[in-house]
Amino acid sequence: MSDTDQKPIPVTGLAYALAERERAGKPIRVCIIGAGEMGTDLVTAIRRMAGVRIAVLVDRSLTNAGAAMEIAGYPAGHDVVCETADEIQAAFDAGKIPVVSDAHNGLAHPLVDVVIDATGRPTAGAEYGMAALDAGKHLVMMNVEADVTIGAYLQKRAAEKGLVYTVGAGDEPSSVMELYDFVTSLGYPVVAAGKGKNNAFNIDAVPDDYRAEAERRNMNPRMLVEFVDGSKTMVEMTCIANATGLVPDKPGMHGPDCSLDELPTTLCPVEDGGVLSRKGCVDFTVGKGVAPGVFVIAEMSHPRIRERMNDLHLGPGPYYAFFRPYHLTSLEVPLSAARAVLYGTSDMKPLDRPVAEVCALAKRDLKAGDTLDSIGETSYRSWAMRADEARDEGAVPVGLLDGATVLNDIPKGALITRHDVGVLKDNKLYELRMLQDRELGYEPCA
C-alpha cells in the first residue's frame, strides 16, 4: 500500500465530535476579536481543524487580517471586509472569512456560536466580553488581565444566561487546571501549583531596553516587558488562585530558584524543609528546567500510596510534583471554544469570590500629576496579593491603572493605592469591577 492509499487514522473523543460536525455541515462558528499575534495564531490553528470555522474576524484597524490569513495558508482574497450583517452572512455563505473593524458588529451576529477575546487589553475584555454574553454567545477569555479584574462578575452573568465563560486552554493557568483537576479527582490535597518563569526576571524592565529583542521575536515590546518584569506571572498565578482557592503565600510570592526535581522539597511547608508557611498556595520558580512547563505539588501521605509512588521511581514523598512540560498558548484555545459549544463545559472559570488580587508596585518614582501608562511599560509592575490583604491596604487592581492620574507622590517600589491615584471611570472595566465589588459586599477598590 502506498502512502497515498493509507487510510486515515481514526479519531475519538472531541476530535470525533468535531469530525461529525464537519460531516454534517454544522461547524462551530467562532468570532475572533483581535488579529494581532494571538489572533493570527487562532486563525492558523482553526485552519487545520475539522468542525470549526471562523464566522467573523475582528480587526479594528483592518491592517492585520490579510497577513493573518496569508500566514495561516488561506488563498489571496479569502478575507472580505464587511460592514453590515448581510455582508457578513454573504461572505460566510460564499466560503470566505468576514472581517469587520467594529467588534460589536461581529460578536452579535446570528452566525456566531462562541466569541474568543484575543485583544490582550483589560478594557476591551470588559466591553466585548459583556457584549458577547448580552448577545447570548459563549465567551472564551484569552485576556487574563481582564479575568483577574472582573472574571467573577462575567462568570456569574454567563451562568445566569445559561452560557459558558472560560479562560482559554493553552495558557499556563488552564494548563495548571488540567493537573489540578487530575490530582484533586484522585483525592490528593494540593500543596502548591504554578509555573516555571519563561524569561529572565528584571523588575526594572522597560520597553526601550527590550525593543531589539522584541523585534527579533516578532513581539510587541510592551508585551515582552510584561513577561520580563514579572507582571504576567503575577496575573497568571492570580488567575489560578481565583479558580482554585489556592493563595499567594506572601505578597509577590516566593519565586524560588529551584529545578524540577527540587520543586516538591522547596514549595512545601517550612517545617518540612520548604519555603511555604501554609499548604495550598500558588507560586512560580525561576529555576532552569521547569519553563515552559506547569506543575501541581500534591501531598500523598498514605504509606501504601507512597510505596507505590516510590516503586514508580517518583520518590519517597510525601510531596510529589505532577508536571506538564509545555503549554501551547493560543494554539490550544480553539479546543475551549469547541468544548463550550459541544458540551457546555468550561476549561477554567473563577470562583464566586476571588481569593487573590493583582495589584501594582511603582516601577519608578511617580510624581503627583503623572499619568500612568499600561502594564509592561514604565510606571508600574504587577504584584499578586491575597484579596483580603489587598483590600486592607487599599490596593488598586492593576487592570484599572492604565491612564490613571497620580494624586500624591509614590516612591519606587511602593504599593499603588486608591488614596494616591485617580483611575479612569468612564469605561466598562471600571463599571463592571464596581458592580463586582458591590455584589461581594466590598468597599469600592478605586
N, C-alpha and C positions, 0 to 999 in steps of 0.2 A: 504494500500500500504506500503510495507517495504521500508527501507532506500535504499536498493539496487535497488528497482524498481522506485525510484523517478526520474522524468525526469530532464535533465539538465536545469539550469536556462538560458533563452535566453540572448544573448549578443547583444549589439548595438554599434554603432559608430565605434571607432578604433578597439575594440575587435571583432566586426563583420567582419570588413575588413581583419583582421588577420586570423580569422577563415576561411574565404573564400580562402585566400592564402593557408592555410593548406589543405583544401579540394581539391584544385586544384593541390596540389603537387608543388607549386611555393613559397616556403618560402622566406622571406627576408634573404639574406645571409650576415653575418656580419664578418668582420675581427676585432678581438680584439688585440690591441697591448699592451701587459703587462699582466702578470699572477700573479701579487702580490696581495695586499689586494683589490684594486679596481677591478682588472681583475677577481679575484675569485668571487667577488660579481656579476659581469656581467655574468660569466659562470653559476652561481647558479640561477640568475633571468631568464635568457633566457631558461634554462632547463624547466621552468614552463610555458612558453608562447607558444601559438599556433602561427603558421605562421612566426616564426623567428628561424633561425638556425645559429650556428657558422660555418662559412666556413673555417676559419683559426684562430688559437690562436697563437700569437707570444709570445714566452718565451725565452728571449735572452740567459739565462743560461741553459735552458732545465732542470731546477730543480724544478720549481713550478707548472707546468701544471698538473702533476699527482695528486698532493694534491688538486688543484682546482677542478679537475674532481671528486675526491673522496668526497670532501665536498659537491659538487653540487648533488651528488647521482648517478653519472654515474657508470656503472659496470666497474670492472677492465679491463684494456686493451682497453678502448674506445678511448683513445688518441693514435695517431700514429705519431711518429716523421717523418717528411718528409724533403727532400732536393730539390726536383725538382717539377716543375709544374705538371708533370704527376703523381707523387706520391701524391700530394695534391688532384688532381682530383680523383684518385683511392680510396683514403681513404674516401673522402666525399661521393663518389658513394656507398661505402660499408657501409654507415651509421655511420662512425667513425668521430672523430674530428681531422683534421690535425693540427699538432703542428710544428712550424718552429722556428729556432733561429734567422734568418735574417728577419727583418720586411719587407724589400723590396720584398722578395720572396712571402710574404703573401699578402700584401696590393695591389699588382699589378695583382694578379691572376684573370683570367676572371670570376671565380665563384663569386667574391666579389661584392656586391652592395654598401656597406657602411662600412667605417672604423671608429672605435672608438679608440681614443688615451687615454689609461689609464696608461701612463707612469709616469705622475707627474713631469717630468723633462722638463724645457723650451727648452733646446737644442734639445731634442728628439721630442718635439712637433713641432718645426720648420722643422726639417729634414723629419719626417714622414708625417706631415700634408701637406707640399708642395708636397711630393712624391705622396700622395694619390690623391690630386687634379690633378696633372700631369697625373696620371693613369686613370682619369675620374671617381673617386669614390667620393660619398658624404662623408663629414667629420663631425663626432661628436667629439667635443673637451671637454674632461674632464679636460684637463690640463689648468686650468685657468691662471696659471703663464705665459704660452705661449700666451694665448689670450690677456692678458693686455699688452703684449710686441709687438706682431705682428698681433693681431686679425684683425685690419682694412685691412692690406695687404692681409691676407688669405681670408677674406670675399670678397674683390674686385676680387681676382683671381677666386674664386669659382663662383661668379656671371657672370664673363666673359665666363666661361666654361659651364654655364647652370647647375651648381651643387649647392648643399646645403652645407653651412657651418653653424654649430650651436653649441653653448655651450650646454652641456648635461643637460637634465631635472634632477631635484632632488637635485642639489646643491643649496645653498642659492640664488645665482644670478638669476637662471632661475625660482626659486620658487617666488622670488620677481616679476619677469616679469609677472607671471600669474596674480598677484594682480594689477600690474601697468597697464596691458592691460585692465583688468576689469574696473578699476577706470577711466582711460582716455577714454575708449569707451563710458562711460556714460557722458563724458564731464566735469568731475571734475578735476581741476588743482591739481597736486601733490606737496605737501609742502615738504615732506621728504620720503625716503624709506630706508630700511635697515634690520638689523637682530639683534637678541639677541646673544651676545657672549657666546659661549658654555663653555669655560674654564676660570679658574682664570687668571687674567691679570698680568703677570710678565714680564716686558720688558727686564729683565736681564737673562731670562731663557736660559740655555744651555743643550745639550743632557745628559751630565753626571748627572745632577741634576734630570732628569726625566726618567732615564733608567729603574728603577724598575717599575715605573708606566706604562711606555710604554709596558714592558713585560707582566704586568698583563692585559693590554688592547689589547694585540696582535697587537701592533703598532710599527712602526719604531720610535725610539726616536727623530730623526730629524723632522719627520712629526708632532709628538706631540708638540714639541717646536715651530714649525711654527704656531700652533694654540695658544699656551700659550702666546708667546711674541707679539701677535697681527698681525704678518705678514700675516697670512691667511685672517684675517678680512680686512686688507688694500687692499689685492689683490681682494677679493670678492666685496668690495664696489666700487673699481675702475672699475671692470667688469660691474657692474650695471650702473655706471656713463657713461661709453663709449657706452652702448647700449640704453641709455635714454636721455642723455644730462643733467641729474642731476649732481651736482658737490659737492666735499667736501667743506664745508663752510669755513674751515680753514685747514692748513696742519695737517694731522693726525686725523682730525675730532674732534668732541666733546666727543663722547662716554659717555654720562651721565649715572648716576646710577638711572634709573627710571623704574618703573614697567610698565606692560602692560596698566593699567588704566591711568598712568601718561604720556604715550607717546604723546597724542595729545596736552597736555598743556606744554610739555617740548621741543619736536622737532617741534617748531613753532617759528615765529619771536619774537625777543626781545620785541617789542612793545606790543605783546600780552601775555607776561609773559614767553616766552620760551628762548632758547639759540641761535637761528639762526639769522644771520644778513641778511638773504635773504630767499625767498621761492625757492624751487627746489633743494634740497640737498640730498646727501647720508650720512648716519650716522649709528651708532650702539649704543646699550645700554648694559651695564654690569649689569643692574638690574635683579633681580630674576623674574621668571615667563614669560620671553619672549623667551629665548633659549629653544629648538632648532628651534623656530619659526622665521618667517619673517613678515615684516609689510610694509604697504604703508599708509602714512597720507595724506588725501585729504581735500581740503577746499570745503565746501558746504555752500555757503553764502546765497542762496535764502531762504527767510523766509518760504516758503511752504515746501521746501526740509528739512529744519531744523526742522520744526514742525513734519513732518513725521518721521524723524530720532529719534526725542525725543519720539514720540509715540511708536517706536520700541525699546525703552529702550537703545538707543545708545548715549544719552546725548544731551545737548543743542547746541553743536558746537561752532564756525563754523568749527572746525577741528575734523576729525574723523579718528581713526586708523582702517584700514582693516588688518586682521591678519590671517596668515596661521600658525597653531601651530606646524607644523612638516615639515621636508624635508627628503626625503628618500635616499639622496646621490646616490650611484651607482645603487641602485635598480630601480630607475626610468629611467635611461639612455637609456635602450633599446626602450623606447617609442619615444625618439628623433630619433633614427635610423629608427624606423618604419614610423614615420611621414615624415621624409626626403625622403624615398623611395616611400611611397604610395601617398603623397600629394605634395611633393616638397616644404615643408614648414620648416622654422627654428623656434625653440623654443626661441632662443635668439641669436642675432648677433650684432656685433659692428656697430656703425655709421661710416660714411665715414671718419670723422675727430674726433679723440679722444679728450675728454674734460678733462680727468684726467690721471695721470701717477702714477705708483708705483715706488717710489724711495727708498732710504735706509738711515738710520742713523747708525753710528758706534755703535756697542754694547759694545765695549771696546776701549781703546786707541790703535790705529793702527799705526804701525811704517813703515817708508819707507823701502821697500824691502819685507814686508809681502805679502803672497799670501792669498787672500780671499777664504773662504770656501763657502758652499751653504746656501740658505735660511733655517732657522731653526737650524743653528749651532752657531758658536761663534763670527763671525765677525760683523754682521750687522742684523738689523731687518727692515722690510718693512715699508714704510711711504707714505701714499697717499697724493697727491697734485693736485691742478688744473694743467692742462697741460701747460698753459701759464706761471704759476709761476715756474714750474719745468724747463722749457726752459730758463727762465730769470736767474735762479740760477745755470744753468749748471748741474743739477742733472742727474745722470746716472740711467737708468731704472734698477730695481733690477734684472730682468731676465738676464742681461748681466754681473753681478758681479762675478759669480762663476768662480774661477780661476784667477781673475784679480790681477794685481800687484799694491801694494800701492807705489806711487811715492813720496808723501810728507806725513809727519806725520798727522794723523787725530784724533783729540781728541774724546773721548767717547761722544756720543750724537750729533755729528756734521753730517750735510748732506754730503753724499759722492758725489763728483762732478767729472766731466771729467778732471778737472785740477789736481786731486790728485790720480787718478788711471789709469792704462792702462789695458783695457779689452782684452780678447782673441778675435781675429778677424777671425781665421781660422775655422769658423763653420757657419752652415746655419742660426742660430738665428741672429747672427750679420749681416750676409749678407741681410737677409730679413728686419731687422729693418732699415738698411741703405737705402734700397730701399723704405721702407715706409716713412721715413723722407724726402727723395728726392722727392717722389711723392706729399707729402704735402707741399713742399716748405720750409722745416725747415733745419736749420743747423744741421749737424750730432750730435746726443746726446752723442756719445762716440767715 
